[in-house]
Amino acid sequence: MESNDFDITISLPISTNEQISSIEHLIIDHSCAIDELFAITSYTPHLHRLKFLSLTDRNVNIRNIKPMILPNLTHLSMHIYSIASFNIFQKFISKLNSKIKILSLTTIVEDITYLDADRWESFILTKLPQLEKFYFKYSAYFAENYETPVYIGQRDQFVSSFWLQRQWILDIEFEFENIIYSIRPYRKRWYEYDTQKTMINSSDKLSKSIRLSLDDLYPEQSTKTIYLNDYINYALTLTQIYHLEIHAKIFCNKLMEILHLLPDVITLKIFSLSILQRGDLSDDEIEFLCILLPKNQIRKICFENMGDMDELYMLLLICPRINHLQIQCVNYMHAELLTGLILIEIKGVSNSLLRLLCFSIPETHDEMIEKLEKMIDRENLRFDFIIKHVMDKIYLQWK
């Protein structure tokens, strides 16, 4: 059901027993108030899947609405863009009388209660006991001269045993003027494979799974009062951050500033690093780097678009504890060149902790493994190494 009319109203009486439809999958892609939805679904008691994309600003007393009888409803998707608070959402679910197994909720309603993990836990256990998969997205508007609601509850609630047992993981993303919090079922990530293709997903690892993704690194370009630090500090009121992804080119001083605010980050995925020539850092940047280095905990780095080795040298200087380095390569020759340069570099560093190189190469095949192994032997770069080919990646590991 679609309409371009944002002010549409649905005048439909509650159905009688003679007006039942056999519809099992219903998508309502237009403005629709809760009482209108209840009227529509009174005609569709056989629904298995319901996607409800919008709510109007018309205030409806949900307590006066009779419960819906949808015993077969297992998949529910809701996009809430109006006045529905978390309280109203809970009352709506209670009216369904359904055994929902998959729930997807997206909202921009500024009710900070939506980020109360303990309240979610209690609600799911009592009203959605058969829930198997949970997808949730909450957007907090973050703009100049606007008072964004602040979370003031206990931090790190989304890594309790309730969430870890179900493997429902929290992600955070900064998108222009919004901070987007997402809950979704666990999915594998780039840093969770070793050369034996073993996936790491223990409770201990999942408890440190919170990821922050950055797209806009310089919000101060469009506002006079809001900086990236403000976004980060706002997110830290809810949870600690352990994984950082930066999907845009970033200057090394900006990266150091971000890492200084996020001392618990253990993995870093970076698109591109912009630096001056080595040796051209300012005195302030060198001083800041010296302060940062003892606190940095990053062990694994993924480099998506490395321009030259100077970028990698700077990254290794900023993150001296790295033991796993993954690089996106254009082709095999690119990977071979980097292998030689990196192994030569760490050969002269007695305290290097780097033990694994991973190259992501389009159309990887076993012949590349053989050629790379011969090159390492020919150049006497290492003797204690193993090479594995897993999917589109080549893993080079040593003791």
N, C-alpha and C positions, 0 to 999 in steps of 0.2 A: 504494500500500500504506500503510494508516494503522492506528494503534493508540493508545489512550490509556494503555496499560500501559507505564510507563517502564522496567520491569525485564524486558521481553520478551526471550526468547532464541529463536533460530531454529535448529532442529535439521534441517538439510537436507544430504544427502550431495552430493558433486560429481556432476553429471549424466553420463549416458552419451550416446553419439551418437544413441540412439533417443529421447531425452527433450528434444530441442531445441524451443524456442518461437520463433514468428515475431515476438515483441514487439520494437518498434523504439524505443519511448519509455517509460522507466520512472522513476517517482517513488517513493522510499522515505521515507515521512514518519513514521518511528518510530525508536527506539533500535536501532542495528545496529552490531555490531563489524566490523572489517575482514575477518576470516575468514568471517563470515556473508555479507557483501556479495560476496565472491569466490565463495562457494557459489551464491548466487542468480544472479549473472551468468553462471555456467557454463551455465545453461539458456537464456540470451538472447544468443547470439553475434551476432545481427543488430542489436544496439542502435545507434541513432544518437545518442540523447540520454539522459543519465542525470543525475537529480537526487537527490542523496544528502544528506538533511537533518540527520542526527544521528549521533553516535558515542557508544558507551557508555564507561563508565570501566573496562571490563574490558581489561586489558593483553594485547595479542596480539603475539607475535613475528612481525613481518611478513616476516622473512627466511625463515621456514619455510613461507611460503605460495607456492604455485606461481603463475606469471604468468597473468593473464587474457588470453584471446584475444578482443579486441573490435576487429577491423580497421575496422569502420564507424563507431565512436564518434567524433563530432566536437564534440559539445556536452557539457560536464561542469560540473555545479554542485554544490558541497559546502558544507555548514554544519558546522563543527567546534566542538563545545562540550565537549570532554573533554580527554584527555591527549595528543592527537596533536601532537607537536612538529613544527617545520619539517623536521627530519630524517626523521621518519616520513612526513610528507606527500610529500617528495621520493621516498622509496622506494615509496610507494603509486603515484605517477604512473609510476614506472619499471616497475612490474609490469603496467601496462595494455596496453602494446604497441598503442597507438592513435594516430591522427593527429588530435589534438585541435586544433580551430580556435578554439573559444570556451570559455574557462575562467572560472568564477565561484567565488570562494572567500571565505567569511565565517568568521571565527574569533575566539573570545575566549580562546583558549589563551595563557597568558602566557609566550610564548617570544619575546623581543625580536628573535630572529634573523629573524622574519617581516618586520621592517622593514629588513633588510639588502638594499639595492637592488642592490649588486654581486653578491651571491649569487643573487638572483632572475635577474639578467641572465645569469649563467653557466648557471644551471639551465634557463632557457627556451631558450637557444641550443643546448644539448646535448640536452635531453629533449623540448622542445616547439617544434621548429623551424618548424612550420606554424601556430603560434598567431597568429590575426588580431586577436582581441579579448580583453582581460584585464580582469576585474572582481574587485577585491580589497578586503576590509574587515576591518580589525584593530581590536579594541577594547581599550584599556588601562584597567583599573579603577583609579580614582583616588579614594581615600577616606581618611578620618581613621584614624590608627593602622594604616595599611597601607602596606607598602613596595612601591611599584610599580616593576617593572623599568625601568631607565633605558637609553636608547640611548647608547652611548659610541663609536660609529663615526664615520667622516668625514661631515660634514654636507653636505646638498644633493646627495646621490647620485642622487636621483630626477629630476634635470634634466640627466643625461648625454645624449650623442648617442643612446644606445640607446633611451631613453624618449622623447626628442623626435621621433626619426624615426618611431616608431610612434604618436605623439600619445597616449600614455597618461599621464594627468595626475593628480597627487596633490592631494587635498582633505583638510582637517582640520576636525573638528566637535567642539564641546564639548557633551555631552549628559548632564546631571545628574552622575553619578559616573564617567562614561567620557569618554575622549578617543578619538575614532574617526578612524582614518586610512583613506582610501579611494583606490584607484587605479581609474580608468575611462577609456574612450576620450574624447577631447576632444569637448566639446559647446559650442556657441556660448553666449556670456554677454552680459549687457546692455551692457557697455562696448565691445563689439567691432564695432559698426556705426557708420558715418558716414551722412551724408545721401544718399549714393549707394548705400546698402544694400550696402556692401562689407564683407566679413568679414575681420578681421585674424587670421591664424593662422601667421605666420612663426615660424621656429625661435627667433628672438630674443624674440618675444612669448611663445611657449610656455615658454621658459626662466624667465620670470617669471610663471608662471600659478598658483603655489601660493596656495590660498585657504583662509581660516579663517572658519568660520561659528560664531556665538555665539548660543545660546538662553538659557542660564541665566547672567545677569550677576552674580549675587550668591550664589555657593556658600557664602560665609561665614555666610549666614543659617541653614544647616543643619549647620554644622560649626564648631568653634572654632579649627581650625588650618590649614584650606585656604582660599586666596583665589584669585580669578581670575588674579592675577599668577603663582601657582604653576602653573596650567594652561598659561598662555602660555609661561612659561620652560621647561616640560617639552617642549612642542611645538617650541620653538626649538632644542632639542638635535638634532633631526632635520633641520630645514629652515628656511630663511628664509621669511617671509610677505610676499606682495605685494598680496593682495586681501583685504579684510575685509568681512564681512557680519554685521550685528547685527539679529536678528529679534525684538527686544523693545524697549520704551521704555527709554531710557538717559538718565541725568543728564549734563550737559555735563562736569562734573568727572570722572566715571567714563570718559567718552569720551576726555578728554585724557590720563587715566592710561593707558588702553589704547594710544593712539597713541604715547605716550612709549616704551612697550615695543616698539612695532613701527614703527621709523623708516623702513622700506623700503616701507611700504604705499603703493600708487599709485592704488588705487580704493577707494571706500567705499560700501557699500550699507547704508542705515540705515532702520529702521522708523519710529521716532519719537524726538525729542529733547526732554527735559524740562529747562527752564531757569527761572531767576528772571527778573524783569523786567530789561531792559537797564539797565546801570548799577548793578545790585545784586549783582555778583560780590564775593566776599570778597577781601581783600588776598592771601591765599594762592593763590586761584584765578587772580587776575590775574598774580601772580608766576610761577605754573606755566605759564600761557598764554604769557607772554613767553619762557620757556625753550623751550617746545615749538615755537613758530612758526617759528624759523629752520630747524628740522630736518624739518618736515612736508613730504612729497613728494606728497601726494594731488593728482591732476589731475582725476579724474572722480568724481562723487557721484551716487548714486541715492537719492531721498527717497521712501519708500513711503507715509507717513502724516503729512504735515506739518500741524500744527494751526494755526499762524499764522506770520506773517512773522518774528517774533522768533526762532523756531527756525532759520529760514534765515539770518538775519543773524548769529546766533551761529556757525552752521556755516561760513559764509564767513569769519568772523574766525579760527576755529580752522584752517581750510584755505585760506590766502590764495593758493595757487598753482592753484586750481581753474580749468579752462578748459571743462569739460563738466558740465552740470547736468541731471539727469533727474528729473522729478517725476511721481508718480502722481496724476492728477486725478480728481475725482468726475464732472465733466462739462465741456462747453466753456466755460461761464461761469467756472468755477474757473480754467481755463487762461488765459483772457483777462485775468482779474484779476491773476493771478500775472505774466503777461507784462508788463503795465503797471508793476506795482510793481518788478519786477526791473530792467527797462530804465531806469526813472527812477533807481533806486538806483545802478546802475553808471555812469550818465551823469555823476554827480557825483564819480566815483572815477577819477582819471586813470590810475592804475596797475593797474586791474582787468584780469585775464588771461582772464576769462570770455568765450568766443567762441561757445558753442553751448548752446541750451536745447532740451530734449526733453521733451515732455508726452505721457504715456501716458493716453489717453482711451478709454473704452468706445465702441464703434461709431463710430470716427473716419471722417469722410468729407471730400470735397474742399470742400464748402461752408464747413467750419470754416476751411480754409486761406484762402479768400477773405475771410471776415469778419475773421480775425486780421490779415491784411495791410492791410485798410482801416483797422482800429483803429490800427495802428502808424503809418501814414501820417497819419491824422487828428490824432493826438496828437504828431506830429513826434518820435517816440521814436528812430527810426533811419532812415537812408536806404540804408545799405550792407548789406542783408540779403537772404537767400534763405530760402524756406520750402519744405519737402518733406513729403509725406505717405507714410509707409512703414508698412504694416500698421496697427496700432492706435496709431501714434505720429506726432506732429507735430514736425519738426525745424526750429528757427529758428537760423540761423547767420549770422555777420557777420565782417568782417575786423578 
